[in-house]
């Protein structure tokens, strides 16, 4: 643990997942190695089969399943999510492959306290099927972006991007695998910055070490 971390109070994180949870595992690993001064208070999933719940249980983290199909509207589901999250009073909400569009009401509860990782170089390719879209467009590079969450889908200020080259004749899965390798390195780093009080959102801008970041964030490759 760094001297900076030792002087700061440990942060509480709630992680939302829908699937495998590989980014969740990277965060769990960095916390266990004292790279991130935080604890994961709960992992919440909207899919009963999400392996992220198993990862949480294996790490002795409360694993909660809230079935979105049990609610009549998106707003009702999100209201239940808010009630569940607030029980843990988290400093940070981390979306780690949470495959639902969040209502503005949900997002407004956690402005400046919620991060997402998106598999494209935002503002390119918001939404789904980003890897195939990059290949179809003939892009020479692709990647991932960590950003603060705002009501605009994949539109919050970018904190960090990492790029990978797109090779000729590369299929979607190969490209996705290479992007995910970058994700597992960059997401814990951004969370570390937040937990060290180095990162914040001010006036819809990402601010790191008191410097406003560019539109593409703090690019590292």
C-alpha positions in Angstrom: 0.0 0.0 0.0 1.3 3.4 -0.9 1.8 6.2 1.7 -1.0 8.1 0.0 -3.3 5.2 0.4 -2.4 4.7 4.0 -3.4 8.2 4.8 -6.8 7.9 3.2 -9.9 6.2 4.5 -10.7 2.9 2.8 -13.5 3.3 0.2 -16.6 1.2 -0.1 -17.4 -0.1 -3.6 -20.5 -1.8 -5.0 -20.1 -3.6 -8.3 -22.9 -4.4 -10.8 -22.5 -7.3 -13.2 -24.4 -9.3 -15.7 -22.0 -11.9 -16.8 -18.6 -13.5 -16.4 -17.1 -10.7 -14.2 -13.5 -10.8 -15.5 -13.1 -7.1 -14.7 -14.6 -7.7 -11.3 -12.0 -10.4 -10.7 -9.2 -7.9 -11.7 -10.6 -5.5 -9.1 -10.8 -8.1 -6.4 -7.2 -9.2 -7.1 -5.9 -5.6 -6.9 -7.7 -5.0 -3.7 -6.3 -8.2 -2.2 -2.8 -7.1 -3.3 -3.4 -3.7 -1.5 -3.1 -1.8 -4.8 -6.6 -0.4 -4.3 -7.5 1.0 -0.8 -11.0 -0.2 -0.8 -13.4 -3.0 0.0 -16.1 -4.4 -2.2 -19.2 -4.2 0.0 -21.5 -6.1 -2.4 -21.8 -7.5 -6.0 -25.2 -7.2 -7.5 -26.3 -9.0 -10.7 -29.5 -9.0 -12.8 -28.8 -12.5 -14.1 -28.9 -15.5 -11.8 -26.3 -17.3 -14.0 -23.8 -14.4 -13.8 -20.4 -15.9 -13.0 -19.6 -12.6 -11.3 -21.8 -13.8 -8.4 -19.6 -16.9 -8.0 -16.5 -14.7 -8.1 -18.0 -12.6 -5.3 -18.9 -15.6 -3.2 -15.4 -17.1 -3.7 -14.0 -13.8 -2.3 -16.5 -13.8 0.6 -18.3 -10.7 -0.8 -22.1 -10.5 -0.5 -23.5 -11.6 -3.8 -27.0 -10.4 -4.6 -29.3 -11.3 -7.5 -32.1 -9.0 -8.4 -34.2 -10.3 -11.3 -35.2 -7.4 -13.6 -38.0 -9.6 -15.0 -39.8 -9.4 -11.6 -40.6 -5.7 -12.1 -43.2 -4.1 -14.3 -41.0 -1.2 -15.5 -37.4 -0.3 -15.8 -38.0 2.5 -13.3 -39.3 0.1 -10.6 -36.3 -2.2 -11.1 -33.9 0.7 -10.8 -35.6 2.0 -7.7 -35.1 -1.4 -6.1 -31.5 -1.4 -7.2 -31.0 2.0 -5.5 -32.6 0.7 -2.3 -30.2 -2.3 -2.3 -27.1 -0.3 -3.2 -27.8 2.4 -0.5 -27.9 -0.2 2.2 -24.1 -0.4 1.7 -23.5 3.4 1.6 -20.8 3.0 -1.1 -18.4 5.7 -2.1 -18.2 4.3 -5.7 -20.5 2.2 -8.0 -18.6 0.2 -10.6 -20.4 -1.2 -13.7 -18.4 -4.3 -14.7 -20.4 -5.7 -17.7 -23.8 -4.7 -16.3 -25.8 -5.1 -19.5 -28.8 -2.8 -18.8 -29.5 0.7 -19.8 -29.9 2.7 -16.6 -32.7 5.2 -16.1 -31.8 8.8 -15.6 -33.4 8.6 -12.1 -30.9 5.8 -11.2 -27.9 7.6 -12.6 -28.7 10.9 -10.9 -28.4 9.2 -7.5 -24.7 8.5 -8.1 -23.4 11.3 -10.4 -19.7 11.6 -9.9 -19.7 8.3 -8.0 -20.3 5.7 -10.8 -17.8 4.4 -13.4 -18.2 2.2 -16.4 -15.9 0.5 -18.9 -16.9 0.5 -22.5 -15.3 -1.6 -25.3 -14.6 1.2 -27.8 -12.6 4.4 -28.1 -15.4 6.7 -27.1 -17.1 8.7 -28.5 -16.9 6.0 -31.2 -19.3 3.1 -31.1 -21.6 3.7 -28.2 -23.9 0.8 -27.4 -23.4 -2.8 -28.5 -21.4 -4.8 -31.0 -18.5 -2.5 -30.8 -15.8 -4.9 -32.0 -17.6 -5.9 -35.2 -18.4 -2.3 -35.9 -14.8 -1.3 -35.6 -13.8 -4.2 -38.0 -16.6 -3.3 -40.5 -15.5 0.3 -40.5 -11.9 -0.7 -41.4 -10.5 1.0 -38.3 -6.8 0.6 -37.7 -7.2 0.8 -33.9 -9.8 -0.1 -31.4 -9.8 -0.3 -27.6 -11.7 0.5 -24.4 -12.7 3.6 -22.4 -13.3 4.0 -18.7 -15.7 6.9 -18.1 -18.0 8.4 -15.5 -21.6 7.5 -15.9 -24.1 10.2 -16.8 -27.7 9.9 -18.1 -26.4 9.9 -21.7 -25.7 6.3 -22.8 -21.9 5.8 -22.8 -21.6 9.6 -22.9 -20.0 10.5 -19.6 -16.6 12.1 -19.4 -13.8 9.7 -20.3 -11.1 9.1 -17.7 -8.8 6.6 -19.5 -8.5 4.9 -22.9 -6.3 2.1 -24.1 -5.8 1.3 -27.7 -5.1 -2.0 -29.6 -4.3 -2.3 -33.3 -6.9 -4.0 -35.5 -5.1 -6.6 -37.7 -6.2 -7.7 -41.1 -8.4 -10.8 -41.2 -8.9 -10.5 -37.4 -12.2 -12.0 -36.2 -14.4 -10.3 -33.6 -13.6 -12.7 -30.8 -9.8 -12.3 -31.2 -10.2 -8.5 -31.1 -12.6 -8.7 -28.1 -10.0 -10.9 -26.2 -7.3 -8.3 -26.8 -9.4 -5.4 -25.7 -10.5 -7.3 -22.6 -6.8 -7.8 -21.7 -6.4 -4.1 -21.7 -9.7 -3.6 -19.7 -8.4 -5.8 -16.9 -5.4 -3.5 -16.5 -7.0 -0.1 -16.9 -10.2 -0.4 -14.9 -8.5 -1.2 -11.6 -6.1 1.6 -12.2 -8.9 4.2 -12.6 -10.6 2.8 -9.5 -7.3 3.2 -7.6 -7.2 6.8 -8.7 -10.7 7.4 -7.4 -10.1 5.7 -4.1 -7.0 7.8 -3.6 -9.1 10.9 -4.1 -7.1 11.8 -7.2 -10.0 11.4 -9.6 -13.4 13.2 -9.6 -16.0 14.6 -11.9 -16.5 18.4 -11.9 -18.9 20.2 -14.2 -19.2 17.1 -16.4 -15.4 16.9 -16.8 -13.1 14.2 -15.6 -10.4 15.8 -13.3 -7.3 13.9 -12.3 -4.8 15.4 -9.9 -6.6 18.7 -10.3 -6.2 18.7 -14.1 -9.1 18.6 -16.4 -8.7 15.6 -18.8 -9.1 15.9 -22.5 -12.1 14.4 -24.3 -10.3 11.1 -24.8 -9.2 11.0 -21.2 -5.7 10.2 -20.0 -4.6 8.0 -22.9 -1.9 5.4 -22.1 -1.5 3.6 -25.4 
